[in-house]
């Protein structure tokens, strides 16, 4: 059964007319709301809008699996769901 925060995120995203991604079962227990429109399985050190941080993680030899789902940005750029 999905965690209460997975259900909350799903209602929020689908209530906005958007597709909700699949959250892997093994990560769902750690998927929690960090801020308004910000959910993740780990504490985020920066803004979800700072894409470069996440791209650079892909260059590391080992990165623990995680999920981050957030709405961030300003003005026209705030239409992105990360």
N, C-alpha and C positions, 0 to 999 in steps of 0.2 A: 504494500500500500504506500502511495506517495506521502511524503512528509506534508505537514500543514502548510509549510512555506512553498512547496512545489504546487500545491493546490491553489494557494493565494496568487502566485505568479501566473499560473495558467488562467485563472479568472481575470486577472488584470490584463494580460496580453490578449486573450481571446475576446474580452469585453471591449477591447479597442479595435476589434476587427482584424487582428493579426494572427498569424500562424504561430502556435506554441511548439518549440522544438522538443524532441524527446530528451529527457534527462535520464541518463543511464541509472539503472536500479542501484548499482553499487555506490553511486555518488549522491543519490537522492537524500540519504539521511544527513549529509553535510551541507545540503543546499538550503541556505537561510537568507532572509532579507537583511541586507546590510544598511540600506537607506531606502528612501522612496524610489521605486523603479530600479532598484539595484539588488540583485540576488547573486550569490556565488557560494561555492563549496570551500573557498578559502578567503582569508582576509585579503582584500585588494590593497596594494600599497600606493596606487595612484588612481587617477580618474579612468573610468572605462573608455573615455574619449581619447586617451593617450595611446593610440594604436601601436606606436613604435615600441613601447614597453613589451607588448605581447608578441610582436614580431621577433624581437631580440630573444625572447625566451625560447623560441624555436631553434636558436643556434646553440643552445646549451646541450651538453651530452645527455643529461637526464632532467626531465621536468615531470613532476608528479601530475597525474591526470586531475583536471579540475573543470568546473563549469562556471562561467560568468555570463549573466544575462542582465543587461542594464540599458536604460535610456539615458543618454547624455548629449550635451552639446548646447549651442545657443542659436537663436534665430532659426533660419532655414536649415541649419545643420542639426537642429535638435530633432529632426525627423528620423534619425538613425536609431535603430535598436541593435545593440551590440551583443 
